[in-house]
Amino acid sequence: MVRLDYVSCVLTVTSTILVGRGYWQGWLLGVMNSAIMCVIGFKTAQLGFIPANLFCIALGANNLLDWRKAAPASLKRVPESAEVRITTPQLTPQ
């Protein structure tokens, strides 16, 4: 049997780290975590978790869509035609 509380714990930590590092996938994990929290709230009769996490799902989905729209522009940090050349001084025996 899968312990949803442990799954939620792992998803919370992982999504927070990913969003903090600038990965849009963190928002996706956050939305998944909110859905799990809704299930936990229903199973344990803690119904207050459900509306709060439905709001978090909507917010996370909106953030995910906004982030994905902006992602192509933010990923182009280096121009595509740029070449990286490493030069070293000529070493000649003396």
Secondary structure, DSSP 4 states (H G I P E B T S, - for coil): ---HHHHHHHHHHHHHHHHHTT-THHHHHHHHHHHHHHHHHHHTT-TTHHHHHHHHHHHHHHHHHHHHHHHHHHH--S-TT-------PPP---
